[in-house]
């Protein structure tokens, strides 16, 4: 049986990042959205925002699909999954 090793530095970086995200979400949940509330008063800005969200969502999912295909094809970690 083959044992796979992961760089401990990368594991620490990932753990710190995940913990930071959790702390951020917890501490900012009561901040509200003053900018978003102000933008709601201008319908043309809301339309620009909607278009931007749509474009960015599409770009993210395109990147996710391409990255997944590359990882499956390249198998950079061999049998470590």
Buried (B, 14 or more C-beta within 10 A) or exposed (E): EEEEEEEEEEEEEEEEEEEEEEEEEEEEEEEEEEEEEEBEEEEEEEEEBEEEEEEEEEEEEEEEEEEEEEEEEEEEEEEEE
